[in-house]
Amino acid sequence: MLALFALLVGAAVYAVIAERRTLLHWAVQPKALRLAAIILPALAVAWAVVILATYRSLRPSTARAWQRLVGVGAVLALIGVVAAPLSVASRYAMVQKDMVEHIFAKKESKSATRPTKVTVEDPWAGQDRVNVLLLGGDGGHDRIGIRPDSIITASIDTRTGDTVLFSLPRNLRKIPFPKDSVLADAYPNGIYAGPGDQLEWMLNSIYENVPDQHPDLLDSDNPGADATKLAVSGALGLRIDYYVLVNLKAFEQLIDAFGGITVNVNYPVPKGGSEEEGLKPGGWIQPGPNQHLDGFDALWFARGRWGLDDYQRMLRQRCVIKAIIDQADPIKVLTRFEAIAKSSKDLVFTDIPQSMLPAFVDLSLKVKRAKVTSVAFTNKIISPWEPNYDEIHAMVQEGLRKSANASSSSSSITDSLEDACAYRPRRP
């Protein structure tokens, strides 16, 4: 009996250490998760039957009452040691299955911009990089009225995981759609280049306005996200493959589920407040190195703008992304799994298909070990009101070249997030 227990423990340890990649692949496939949710309780029952049968066959017929009591206690302990983890794992499998099916696109979902030539065998369709648009904005399941606060493209080298984050200001204007897109004909002079409300000329208005103005132009389950992908593609000169929208209303729940994040705070960051309405912040995140922030403070660290500008906020948002990449500890994820899964269902929307998840698992493991650099298109680099998109495209290509060539000299436009997010207290 002890030998069987040792064998089971050894098999579990081996699977975690030697077959980690396989286990992670199973963890993002609904069919495998459903099967696991059925098999694990069956194993628990089988283990209990084996223990009970062994005890009955070995129990001395002349055992005293206290000896029988000790024996029953030992049997229950042995059953619990294995059955309890298997039961928890079965519940986790169902929670994970529900989360994967809820968040990630099914085969029949519609997208006007998602790659069509990818396969499970060739998930990147022969491309050296995959470009994922990261959007942060307020909105619920109906995705109505979203104006993204955060617009960042992660360009990831599919071989090494080296990543460049391109941050675009939300007030970027006159953006040309790619020439081969249906929106290029609808907006031949760039987006909102004419007269009218200047707020409607900005990049962050596209998610809401393009579907309102052309409701049937994009055949998509989420035309706002597809329109924004095409706009960012035109702005950067990169094909945007997928998007991930983070609902900032639930962001703090996810950070709390992770146990918080640790960042360097170089100047006071406001919690709330509105200069337009004359409302002062309700508090401040004070400067200091290695500040541990809970979900509420992490949200305001990423969003706070009272007395500051969008460009300082863009840097802080990239530092939050870096902190999540660096501090996403698998043990923390495991111990807080149900809380993370619950918050994620209300937090994330994406057009990444379920079939692509194993490939993204492999890529995420590379990203965690790789270098992350960034390019922020602030008003010190470009004019968001009269942008030169040829120059922006050239800067994007320079950033990608610098990322690919580890021995290259530093660039005037790229920065290492390690340096950019370091503790260097300064006046805002």
HUHUUR-V517704 format. One record per backbone hydrogen bond with DSSP energy under -1.0 kcal/mol. CO is the residue of the C=O (numbers start at 1). NH is the residue of the N-H. E is the energy in kcal/mol with one decimal. If there is no record, write none. Layout:
co = (CO CO)
nh = (NH NH)
e = (E E)
This chain:
co = (1 2 3 4 5 6 7 8 9 10 11 12 13 14 19 20 21 22 23 25 26 29 30 31 32 33 34 35 36 38 39 40 41 42 43 44 45 46 47 48 49 50 51 52 53 54 55 60 64 65 66 67 68 69 70 71 72 73 74 75 76 77 78 79 80 82 83 84 85 86 87 88 89 90 91 92 93 94 95 96 97 98 99 100 105 106 110 122 122 124 128 130 131 131 132 133 134 135 136 136 137 140 150 151 152 153 154 155 156 157 162 163 164 165 166 167 169 170 172 175 178 181 183 187 191 197 198 202 203 205 206 208 209 210 214 218 222 223 224 225 226 227 228 229 230 231 232 233 242 243 244 245 246 247 250 251 252 253 254 255 261 263 265 266 269 271 274 279 283 285 288 291 293 294 295 296 297 298 299 300 305 309 310 311 312 313 314 315 316 317 318 319 320 321 322 323 324 327 329 330 331 332 334 336 337 338 339 340 341 344 347 349 352 353 354 356 357 358 359 360 361 362 363 364 371 372 373 374 375 376 378 378 384 388 389 390 391 392 393 394 395 396 397 398 399 400 401 405 415 416 417 419)
nh = (5 6 7 8 9 10 11 12 13 14 15 16 17 18 23 24 25 26 27 28 29 33 34 35 36 37 38 39 40 42 43 44 45 46 47 48 49 50 51 52 53 54 55 56 57 58 59 63 68 69 70 71 72 73 74 75 76 77 78 79 80 81 82 83 84 86 87 88 89 90 91 92 93 94 95 96 97 98 99 100 101 102 103 104 354 109 221 119 125 127 158 156 241 242 154 244 152 246 149 150 248 143 136 168 134 166 132 164 130 161 157 373 155 375 153 377 172 204 203 191 181 184 187 190 174 200 201 205 206 209 210 212 213 214 217 220 226 227 228 229 230 231 232 233 234 235 236 237 133 351 135 349 137 250 254 255 256 257 258 260 293 291 288 426 285 282 279 274 271 269 265 263 261 298 299 300 301 302 303 304 308 313 314 315 316 317 318 319 320 321 322 323 324 325 326 327 328 329 333 334 335 336 337 340 341 342 343 344 345 348 247 245 105 356 357 360 361 362 363 364 365 366 367 368 163 417 165 415 167 378 381 382 173 392 393 394 395 396 397 398 399 400 401 402 403 404 405 408 374 420 421 422)
e = (-2.2 -2.8 -2.1 -2.3 -2.6 -2.7 -2.4 -2.2 -2.6 -2.5 -2.3 -2.2 -2.3 -3.0 -2.5 -2.5 -2.1 -2.4 -1.8 -1.4 -1.6 -2.4 -2.6 -2.2 -2.5 -2.3 -1.0 -2.9 -2.6 -1.2 -2.5 -2.0 -2.5 -2.6 -2.8 -2.1 -2.4 -2.4 -2.4 -2.6 -2.8 -2.5 -2.5 -2.5 -2.0 -1.7 -1.8 -1.3 -2.4 -2.3 -2.3 -2.5 -2.6 -2.2 -2.4 -2.3 -2.7 -2.3 -2.5 -2.5 -2.6 -2.5 -1.1 -3.2 -1.8 -1.8 -2.4 -2.5 -2.8 -2.0 -2.1 -2.7 -2.2 -1.7 -2.3 -3.1 -2.4 -2.3 -2.2 -2.9 -2.4 -1.7 -2.4 -2.0 -2.4 -1.5 -2.5 -1.4 -1.7 -2.3 -2.6 -2.7 -1.8 -1.6 -3.1 -2.9 -2.5 -3.5 -2.7 -1.8 -1.5 -1.5 -2.1 -2.4 -4.1 -2.8 -2.6 -2.1 -2.2 -2.6 -2.8 -2.6 -2.8 -3.1 -2.5 -2.5 -1.6 -2.0 -1.3 -2.0 -2.1 -1.0 -2.0 -1.5 -1.1 -1.6 -1.7 -1.7 -1.5 -2.9 -1.7 -1.0 -2.7 -2.7 -1.4 -1.4 -1.9 -2.7 -2.0 -2.5 -2.3 -2.1 -2.7 -2.3 -2.2 -2.3 -2.6 -2.0 -3.1 -1.2 -2.8 -2.0 -2.1 -1.7 -1.4 -2.1 -2.3 -2.1 -1.8 -3.1 -3.4 -2.9 -2.7 -2.0 -3.0 -2.4 -2.6 -2.4 -2.5 -2.0 -2.5 -2.4 -1.9 -2.8 -2.2 -1.7 -2.5 -1.7 -1.4 -3.3 -2.6 -1.6 -2.3 -1.5 -2.0 -2.4 -1.7 -2.0 -2.0 -2.0 -2.3 -2.4 -2.2 -2.4 -2.8 -2.5 -1.1 -2.1 -2.6 -2.3 -2.6 -1.8 -1.3 -2.4 -3.0 -2.4 -2.2 -2.5 -1.6 -2.3 -3.6 -3.4 -1.7 -1.3 -1.4 -2.0 -2.5 -2.1 -2.1 -2.6 -1.7 -1.4 -2.5 -2.0 -2.4 -1.5 -2.4 -2.2 -2.7 -2.1 -1.6 -2.6 -1.8 -1.9 -2.5 -2.0 -2.3 -2.2 -2.1 -2.0 -2.4 -2.1 -2.3 -2.5 -1.8 -2.1 -1.7 -1.7 -2.3 -3.2 -2.2 -1.4)
